[in-house]
Amino acid sequence: MSSPVYVDTSFLYALIDDGDPGHERATSLYREYDGDFALSSYVFAETVSLITKRFGKSRATPAGTWIQRSKRVTILYPEIDEFRSAWTLFRERPDSEFDLVDAISFHLMENRRIDTVFSLDKHFAQMGFTVLPASPVQRGK
């Protein structure tokens, strides 16, 4: 059994918001992919919070319920050492634009041997992960 593809907030939000510039690409990729997905509890919270801020709870609640109930989605809960490692990475890279939620995602992906992510965020490619849809940033650390 292959590992799931990780999904981040930029991808989930584009999938849910039909007005987002990445909506068509995200929807197409989601429909074409027949495997499983993984995301962190932090990505889940960030996505639901973003939808709440932009559209209200009436749209955020069904989106969050859909993510949680999907048989194709696993929500990963970071262990304390993963959180601390992510915080260290975030803190020690002040020149990098990635946020703490991204740093947590990087550690979860590495620790669970997930190398591919559905994202519209360039930071995953900068950290050496395979990003779909293809990112303009070359892979590498």
Contacts in CASP RR format, 6 or more apart in sequence:
PFRMAT RR
TARGET T0000
AUTHOR 0000-0000-0000
METHOD contacts of the structure
MODEL  1
MSSPVYVDTSFLYALIDDGDPGHERATSLYREYDGDFALSSYVFAETVSL
ITKRFGKSRATPAGTWIQRSKRVTILYPEIDEFRSAWTLFRERPDSEFDL
VDAISFHLMENRRIDTVFSLDKHFAQMGFTVLPASPVQRGK
2 35 0 8 1.000
3 112 0 8 1.000
3 113 0 8 1.000
3 114 0 8 1.000
3 115 0 8 1.000
4 35 0 8 1.000
4 36 0 8 1.000
4 37 0 8 1.000
4 38 0 8 1.000
4 74 0 8 1.000
4 114 0 8 1.000
5 33 0 8 1.000
5 35 0 8 1.000
5 36 0 8 1.000
5 37 0 8 1.000
5 38 0 8 1.000
5 114 0 8 1.000
5 116 0 8 1.000
5 117 0 8 1.000
5 118 0 8 1.000
5 132 0 8 1.000
6 37 0 8 1.000
6 38 0 8 1.000
6 39 0 8 1.000
6 105 0 8 1.000
6 108 0 8 1.000
6 109 0 8 1.000
6 114 0 8 1.000
6 116 0 8 1.000
6 117 0 8 1.000
6 118 0 8 1.000
6 119 0 8 1.000
6 129 0 8 1.000
7 37 0 8 1.000
7 38 0 8 1.000
7 39 0 8 1.000
7 43 0 8 1.000
7 117 0 8 1.000
7 118 0 8 1.000
7 119 0 8 1.000
8 39 0 8 1.000
8 43 0 8 1.000
8 102 0 8 1.000
8 105 0 8 1.000
8 117 0 8 1.000
8 118 0 8 1.000
8 119 0 8 1.000
8 121 0 8 1.000
8 124 0 8 1.000
9 43 0 8 1.000
9 46 0 8 1.000
9 47 0 8 1.000
9 50 0 8 1.000
9 101 0 8 1.000
9 121 0 8 1.000
10 119 0 8 1.000
10 120 0 8 1.000
10 121 0 8 1.000
11 26 0 8 1.000
11 117 0 8 1.000
11 118 0 8 1.000
11 119 0 8 1.000
11 120 0 8 1.000
12 39 0 8 1.000
12 43 0 8 1.000
12 47 0 8 1.000
12 67 0 8 1.000
13 20 0 8 1.000
13 47 0 8 1.000
13 50 0 8 1.000
13 51 0 8 1.000
14 20 0 8 1.000
14 21 0 8 1.000
14 22 0 8 1.000
14 23 0 8 1.000
14 25 0 8 1.000
14 26 0 8 1.000
14 120 0 8 1.000
15 23 0 8 1.000
15 26 0 8 1.000
15 27 0 8 1.000
15 30 0 8 1.000
16 47 0 8 1.000
16 51 0 8 1.000
16 63 0 8 1.000
17 23 0 8 1.000
17 51 0 8 1.000
17 54 0 8 1.000
17 55 0 8 1.000
20 26 0 8 1.000
22 120 0 8 1.000
25 120 0 8 1.000
25 133 0 8 1.000
26 118 0 8 1.000
26 120 0 8 1.000
26 133 0 8 1.000
29 118 0 8 1.000
29 132 0 8 1.000
29 133 0 8 1.000
30 118 0 8 1.000
33 118 0 8 1.000
35 72 0 8 1.000
36 72 0 8 1.000
36 73 0 8 1.000
36 74 0 8 1.000
37 70 0 8 1.000
37 72 0 8 1.000
37 73 0 8 1.000
37 74 0 8 1.000
37 118 0 8 1.000
38 73 0 8 1.000
38 74 0 8 1.000
38 75 0 8 1.000
38 76 0 8 1.000
38 108 0 8 1.000
38 112 0 8 1.000
38 114 0 8 1.000
39 67 0 8 1.000
39 73 0 8 1.000
39 74 0 8 1.000
39 75 0 8 1.000
39 76 0 8 1.000
39 105 0 8 1.000
40 75 0 8 1.000
40 76 0 8 1.000
40 77 0 8 1.000
40 78 0 8 1.000
40 101 0 8 1.000
40 104 0 8 1.000
40 105 0 8 1.000
40 108 0 8 1.000
41 75 0 8 1.000
41 76 0 8 1.000
41 77 0 8 1.000
41 78 0 8 1.000
42 78 0 8 1.000
42 100 0 8 1.000
42 101 0 8 1.000
42 104 0 8 1.000
42 105 0 8 1.000
43 101 0 8 1.000
43 105 0 8 1.000
44 64 0 8 1.000
44 67 0 8 1.000
44 68 0 8 1.000
44 75 0 8 1.000
46 101 0 8 1.000
47 63 0 8 1.000
47 64 0 8 1.000
47 67 0 8 1.000
48 60 0 8 1.000
48 63 0 8 1.000
48 64 0 8 1.000
49 60 0 8 1.000
51 59 0 8 1.000
51 60 0 8 1.000
51 63 0 8 1.000
51 64 0 8 1.000
52 59 0 8 1.000
52 60 0 8 1.000
67 73 0 8 1.000
67 75 0 8 1.000
68 75 0 8 1.000
76 108 0 8 1.000
76 112 0 8 1.000
78 86 0 8 1.000
78 104 0 8 1.000
78 107 0 8 1.000
78 108 0 8 1.000
82 104 0 8 1.000
82 107 0 8 1.000
82 108 0 8 1.000
82 111 0 8 1.000
83 104 0 8 1.000
85 107 0 8 1.000
86 100 0 8 1.000
86 103 0 8 1.000
86 104 0 8 1.000
86 106 0 8 1.000
86 107 0 8 1.000
87 100 0 8 1.000
87 103 0 8 1.000
89 103 0 8 1.000
89 106 0 8 1.000
89 107 0 8 1.000
90 98 0 8 1.000
90 99 0 8 1.000
90 100 0 8 1.000
90 103 0 8 1.000
96 123 0 8 1.000
96 126 0 8 1.000
97 123 0 8 1.000
98 106 0 8 1.000
98 123 0 8 1.000
98 126 0 8 1.000
98 127 0 8 1.000
102 121 0 8 1.000
102 123 0 8 1.000
102 124 0 8 1.000
105 117 0 8 1.000
105 124 0 8 1.000
106 124 0 8 1.000
106 127 0 8 1.000
106 129 0 8 1.000
108 114 0 8 1.000
109 115 0 8 1.000
109 117 0 8 1.000
109 129 0 8 1.000
115 129 0 8 1.000
115 130 0 8 1.000
116 129 0 8 1.000
116 130 0 8 1.000
116 131 0 8 1.000
116 132 0 8 1.000
117 124 0 8 1.000
117 129 0 8 1.000
117 130 0 8 1.000
117 131 0 8 1.000
117 132 0 8 1.000
118 131 0 8 1.000
118 132 0 8 1.000
118 133 0 8 1.000
119 131 0 8 1.000
119 132 0 8 1.000
119 135 0 8 1.000
120 133 0 8 1.000
121 131 0 8 1.000
122 131 0 8 1.000
122 135 0 8 1.000
122 136 0 8 1.000
122 137 0 8 1.000
124 131 0 8 1.000
124 135 0 8 1.000
125 131 0 8 1.000
125 135 0 8 1.000
125 137 0 8 1.000
125 138 0 8 1.000
125 139 0 8 1.000
125 140 0 8 1.000
126 137 0 8 1.000
126 140 0 8 1.000
126 141 0 8 1.000
127 140 0 8 1.000
127 141 0 8 1.000
128 139 0 8 1.000
128 140 0 8 1.000
128 141 0 8 1.000
129 139 0 8 1.000
130 139 0 8 1.000
131 137 0 8 1.000
END
